[in-house]
């Protein structure tokens, strides 16, 4: 059967195989026209233009030789997919370039979901087969010196733009490779953006700015996809320019505006199980690097113990995120993580460490309408007996659903003044007392 006959039956029962055949023929024809210097060119615009010209040339040659007539839209999409496979991440490029998409999730090669405006929808984007999906995974891992194979069937990574990547391959992923990409915003968000999105209000932003400038130790908590890292990035923008900050992450995605920021990234073991550098190793080493502040992208293991030690030994103003659904859960989670460090400490001693290290918990939540908001700003006041005493300073109060399906509500003060208000004065940071009594003033 000729290629023309194949194209005439693209919508028939063997559609998948015929599309693969056409794609592979054009791809094979253009491969000899590309050279390594072109692919490695730092002039991305020129590189992409030349590659597109060569792919179009190869496609036109095949269509002319075999008398193929493709609809313009289908032809352009074919050219785009081939170019994306050469210069980027294949079919994913369309979703990666879509500004409305914040997360991409695959369930094998033919089932891809995307999060748009807080809602998860099924995409029409697909891979040819599992092999192509695994090739893209390898393309993501290779520049980082990581691999995802039978010996390491799940792996964390990042894209060149900082987007977070997690991969789980068969046989662990029963339905095919599960690739999850949390897209990194190309435009660094500021507190004004969070106010615009309704995540916080201006008063709360100024309060959080004061907390960072007063060098309070802050833990941002929340569930998966609640916006913890985004909020941590915004809080980092309040760090003074003259301070030395060290960031520590599994996969680097924090993006600070200051110049004096040292970024450290953990390293998984190689195929022989050697060479692993953990978050905990990096936290310990960071203490020898003369940091003013240490920022840990996420505490999820025994490094929590070292983080608390750092906060208690002169590295005030340090920050981290943690998975927890409420401020009280943060304490329980930190207790568990400290126990993972392997030290046989009594629970009271652990709680004493936590209460003296952490000053503020900022709870970020993803609400029923898909929006992400700060729902609690809570002070850690210290110990009361054998328990840690928490005090909510601001709480999000829902007022109902709007006609557009969006949750209506505000982050309001509880009327209680935090104990660390005296620290603001000592650091020369001004915060109006009326900020905490707004509720009473409205009565």
Buried (B, 14 or more C-beta within 10 A) or exposed (E): EEBEEBBBEBEEEEEEEBBBBBBEBBBEBBEEBBEEEBEEBEEEEEBBEBBBEBBBEBBBEBBEEBEBEBEEEEBEEBBBBBBBBBBBBBBBBBBBEBEEBBBBBBBBBBBBBBBBEBEEEEBEBBBBBBEBBBBBBBEBBEEBEBBBEEEBBEBBBBBEEBBBBBBBBBEEBEEBBBBBBBBBBEEEBBBEBBBEBBBBBEBBBBBBBBBBBBBBBBBBBBBEBBBBBBBBBBBBBBBBEEBBBBBBBBBBBBBBEBEBBBBBBBBBEBEEEEEEBBBBBBBBEBBEEEBBBBBBBBBBBBBBBBBBBBBBEEBBBBBBBBBBBBBBBBBEBBBEBBBBBEEEBEEEEBBBBBBBBBBBBBBBBBBEBBBBBBBBBBBBBEBEEEEBEBBBBBBBEEEEEEEEEBBEBBBBBBEBBBBBBEBBEEBEBEBEEEBBBBBEEEE
